[in-house]
Amino acid sequence: MNDITFFWIAFVCYLSSFIIFSTYFAFAKKSISNTASFAALAGFIMHTIALIMRWISAKHAPFSNMFEYMNVMAWVSVLGLLIIVWKVKRPLVSAFISPVAFILMGCAALLPKDINQMLMPALQSIWFNIHISLTVIAEGAFAIAFAVSIMYLIKASRSFGTKSTKSSLIQRFPSLETLDDINYKAVSIGYPLFTIGALIAGSIWASRAWGTFWGWDPKEVGALVIWIFYTIYIHARFVKGWKGARAAWMSIIGFVMTILSFFGNMFLGGLHAYV
């Protein structure tokens, strides 16, 4: 068995978790949520094995191409899912984060999966490893903020289902304050990591690889736009007191921008086209 086999096993586990949680919304039984959480945990273990095997096979960290990058982003989001479920004691959070992980895995599955045994010279740098590792962890944190923000908006909406559905399901959601706090903490973790990884380490790596700190490459511009957006989020939170629905919408928009920047690589080209 190779890493791709374990990747597909993890993919099936995440899909199963998503489907089982979907039935939970219909029946609201604890045994169903426990089964779905177990499927997510099993998928995470298989996913971890897949990443370790790929690291060993490639002899370098597994984020040298777009498949590996999105693969690691999905792994980070599931890790965050498990931590949140353990901390807030609300397995239902998994119903919103597991689909995000599944979609990220699905997108990764559509990308070329060949292992790059011999990295091009531009990628053979410690600054590349710092740049990518911190950025992918940051974007995984943004994915978690995105998922809990959707959960926040659903709970805050008065039009969510029938009255009986509200009482049975909404009570199993974490409180609005808890969801807002998770959103803020996820962005608070992701923002400095993105600042250091995407901008600072990325600029140093660019200087070493291409002789310039900034070249207005499409990926560089995308990273700058994302950083400015999350800077506005942090500013609005601290200075303007933005919380709740406004903060949730900003997290959703920010993560959509992150995904668009990632896939823009495939169409806009540039020096980052292989990442």
C-alpha positions in Angstrom: 0.0 0.0 0.0 1.3 3.5 -0.8 0.3 6.9 0.3 -2.4 7.3 -2.3 -4.2 4.2 -1.0 -4.3 5.7 2.5 -5.4 9.1 0.9 -8.4 7.4 -0.6 -9.2 5.5 2.6 -9.2 8.9 4.4 -11.3 10.4 1.7 -13.9 7.7 2.1 -13.9 8.1 5.9 -14.4 11.9 5.6 -17.2 11.3 3.1 -18.8 8.7 5.5 -18.5 11.2 8.3 -20.3 13.9 6.2 -23.1 11.5 5.2 -23.6 10.2 8.7 -23.8 13.7 10.1 -26.3 14.5 7.4 -28.6 11.8 8.8 -28.0 13.2 12.3 -29.9 16.3 11.3 -32.9 14.1 10.5 -32.8 11.9 13.6 -30.8 13.8 16.2 -29.5 10.7 18.0 -26.2 10.8 19.9 -25.2 7.4 18.6 -25.2 8.8 15.0 -23.0 11.8 16.0 -20.6 9.5 17.8 -20.3 7.3 14.7 -19.7 10.3 12.5 -17.0 11.6 14.8 -15.4 8.2 14.9 -15.3 8.1 11.0 -13.7 11.6 11.0 -11.1 10.4 13.5 -10.4 7.2 11.5 -10.0 9.3 8.4 -7.6 11.6 10.2 -5.4 8.7 11.2 -5.4 7.3 7.7 -4.7 10.8 6.4 -1.7 11.2 8.8 -0.3 7.9 7.6 -0.6 9.0 4.0 1.3 12.2 4.6 4.1 10.4 6.5 4.4 7.8 3.8 4.6 10.5 1.1 7.2 12.4 3.1 9.4 9.3 3.4 8.9 8.4 -0.3 9.7 11.9 -1.6 12.4 12.6 1.0 11.1 16.1 1.6 8.1 17.7 3.2 4.8 16.8 1.4 3.8 20.2 0.0 5.9 20.7 -3.1 2.9 20.7 -5.5 -0.8 21.7 -5.5 -2.0 18.2 -4.6 0.2 18.0 -1.6 -0.6 21.5 -0.5 -4.3 21.1 -0.5 -3.9 17.6 1.1 -2.1 19.2 4.0 -4.6 22.0 4.3 -7.4 19.4 4.6 -5.3 17.6 7.3 -4.9 20.8 9.3 -8.6 21.5 9.1 -9.5 18.0 10.5 -6.9 18.4 13.2 -8.6 21.6 14.2 -12.0 19.8 14.1 -10.8 17.2 16.5 -9.3 19.8 18.9 -12.5 21.9 18.8 -14.8 18.8 19.4 -12.6 17.8 22.4 -12.5 21.4 23.8 -16.2 22.4 23.4 -17.7 18.9 23.8 -20.0 19.5 20.9 -19.5 16.7 18.2 -22.0 18.6 16.0 -19.2 21.0 15.1 -17.9 18.1 13.0 -21.0 18.4 10.8 -19.7 21.7 9.5 -15.9 21.2 9.4 -16.0 17.6 8.0 -17.6 18.8 4.7 -14.9 21.4 4.3 -12.2 18.8 4.8 -14.0 16.4 2.4 -14.3 19.2 -0.3 -10.6 20.1 0.1 -9.7 16.4 -0.2 -12.0 16.1 -3.3 -10.3 19.1 -4.9 -6.9 17.5 -4.1 -8.1 14.2 -5.7 -8.5 16.0 -9.0 -4.9 17.3 -9.1 -1.8 15.4 -10.4 -0.5 13.1 -7.6 3.0 12.3 -8.8 5.7 12.6 -6.2 8.5 15.1 -7.0 11.6 13.1 -6.2 13.9 15.8 -7.6 12.8 19.3 -6.6 13.6 22.1 -8.9 16.4 24.5 -7.6 13.9 27.2 -6.5 12.2 24.7 -4.1 15.4 23.5 -2.5 15.5 26.1 0.2 14.7 26.2 3.9 12.8 29.4 3.3 10.5 27.5 0.9 9.7 25.0 3.6 9.0 27.8 6.1 7.0 29.7 3.6 4.7 26.8 2.6 4.4 25.1 6.0 3.3 28.2 7.8 1.0 29.3 5.0 -0.8 26.0 4.7 -1.3 25.8 8.5 -2.7 29.4 8.4 -5.1 28.6 5.6 -6.2 25.4 7.5 -7.1 27.7 10.4 -9.0 30.0 8.0 -10.9 26.9 6.8 -12.0 26.2 10.4 -13.1 29.8 10.9 -15.1 29.5 7.7 -16.8 26.3 8.9 -17.8 27.6 12.3 -18.9 30.9 10.8 -21.4 29.0 8.6 -22.6 27.3 11.8 -22.9 30.6 13.6 -25.1 32.1 10.8 -27.3 29.1 10.8 -27.8 29.2 14.5 -28.4 33.0 14.4 -31.0 32.7 11.7 -34.6 32.8 12.8 -35.7 31.0 9.7 -33.8 27.8 10.5 -36.3 25.0 10.0 -39.5 24.4 12.0 -40.0 25.4 15.6 -39.5 21.8 16.7 -36.4 21.4 14.6 -35.0 24.5 16.2 -35.4 23.2 19.7 -33.9 19.8 19.0 -30.9 20.8 16.8 -30.0 24.3 17.8 -29.6 23.2 21.4 -26.9 20.8 20.3 -25.0 23.7 18.6 -22.3 25.4 20.7 -23.5 28.8 21.9 -23.2 31.8 19.6 -20.6 33.2 21.9 -18.6 30.0 21.6 -18.8 29.9 17.9 -17.8 33.5 17.6 -14.9 32.9 19.9 -13.7 29.9 17.8 -14.0 32.0 14.7 -11.9 34.7 16.3 -9.3 32.3 17.7 -8.9 30.5 14.4 -8.3 33.7 12.5 -6.0 34.9 15.4 -3.9 31.8 14.9 -4.0 31.9 11.1 -3.2 35.6 10.7 0.3 35.8 12.2 1.2 32.5 10.6 0.1 33.8 7.2 1.9 37.1 7.8 5.2 35.3 8.6 4.8 32.4 6.1 3.1 33.9 3.1 4.6 37.4 3.1 7.8 37.5 5.1 9.3 34.1 4.5 7.8 34.1 1.0 9.6 37.4 0.2 12.9 36.0 1.5 12.5 32.8 -0.5 11.6 34.9 -3.6 14.7 36.9 -3.2 16.9 33.8 -2.9 15.2 32.0 -5.8 14.5 34.8 -8.3 16.6 37.7 -7.1 13.7 40.0 -6.0 11.6 40.2 -2.9 8.5 41.1 -4.8 7.6 40.6 -8.5 3.9 41.2 -8.7 3.4 37.6 -9.5 -0.4 36.7 -9.5 0.2 34.4 -6.4 2.0 37.2 -4.6 -0.8 39.7 -5.3 -3.4 37.2 -4.2 -1.5 36.6 -0.9 -1.3 40.4 -0.3 -5.0 40.8 -0.9 -5.8 38.0 1.5 -3.5 39.5 4.1 -5.0 42.9 3.8 -8.5 41.4 4.1 -7.7 39.6 7.3 -5.9 42.7 8.6 -9.2 44.5 8.1 -10.9 41.7 10.0 -8.5 42.0 13.0 -8.8 45.8 12.9 -12.6 45.7 12.7 -12.7 43.3 15.6 -10.4 45.3 17.9 -11.2 48.9 16.9 -14.8 48.7 15.7 -15.9 45.9 17.9 -17.2 43.7 15.0 -18.4 40.4 16.3 -21.1 37.9 15.5 -22.6 37.8 12.1 -20.3 40.5 10.6 -17.2 38.7 11.8 -18.7 35.4 10.5 -19.3 36.9 7.0 -15.8 38.2 6.9 -14.3 34.8 7.7 -16.4 33.2 5.0 -15.4 35.8 2.4 -11.8 35.6 3.5 -11.6 31.8 3.0 -13.4 32.0 -0.4 -10.7 34.5 -1.4 -8.0 32.0 -0.2 -9.4 29.2 -2.4 -9.8 31.5 -5.4 -6.2 32.5 -5.0 -5.1 28.9 -4.8 -6.8 27.8 -8.0 -6.0 31.0 -9.7 -2.5 29.5 -9.9 -3.8 27.1 -12.5 -5.1 29.7 -14.8 -3.0 32.8 -14.3 0.4 31.1 -14.4 3.4 33.0 -13.1 6.4 31.9 -11.1 4.2 30.0 -8.6 2.4 27.9 -11.2 4.0 24.7 -10.0 3.0 25.2 -6.3 
